[in-house]
């Protein structure tokens, strides 16, 4: 199976497999839904202040 980099909003809401075809995916085409892709990038990495807290703990241990 091939993974889709981004599911459309309708497929994501219904939690169904999206083929990611643009401008309209197959599920939206069959159900005559509006097919939209929200551009929200997820934040990656440690939470704010986490690295500073770990570094301060390390300096206290040394």
GIVENFEN-V674327 format. One record per residue. N is the residue number from 1. D_FIRST is the distance of its C-alpha to the first C-alpha in Angstrom with 1 decimal. Layout:
n->[N | N]
d_first->[D_FIRST | D_FIRST]
This chain:
n->[1 | 2 | 3 | 4 | 5 | 6 | 7 | 8 | 9 | 10 | 11 | 12 | 13 | 14 | 15 | 16 | 17 | 18 | 19 | 20 | 21 | 22 | 23 | 24 | 25 | 26 | 27 | 28 | 29 | 30 | 31 | 32 | 33 | 34 | 35 | 36 | 37 | 38 | 39 | 40 | 41 | 42 | 43 | 44 | 45 | 46 | 47 | 48 | 49 | 50 | 51 | 52 | 53 | 54 | 55 | 56 | 57 | 58 | 59 | 60 | 61 | 62]
d_first->[0.0 | 3.7 | 6.5 | 9.7 | 12.8 | 14.9 | 14.9 | 18.1 | 21.0 | 21.0 | 17.4 | 18.1 | 21.3 | 20.0 | 17.0 | 14.6 | 11.2 | 12.2 | 11.0 | 13.6 | 15.6 | 19.1 | 21.8 | 20.5 | 17.0 | 16.5 | 17.3 | 20.4 | 21.4 | 21.5 | 23.3 | 25.4 | 24.8 | 25.6 | 22.5 | 23.3 | 21.6 | 23.7 | 24.2 | 24.7 | 24.0 | 23.9 | 26.6 | 25.7 | 28.2 | 31.0 | 33.1 | 36.4 | 39.2 | 37.1 | 37.7 | 41.3 | 41.9 | 40.4 | 42.5 | 45.6 | 45.1 | 44.8 | 48.0 | 49.8 | 48.8 | 50.1]
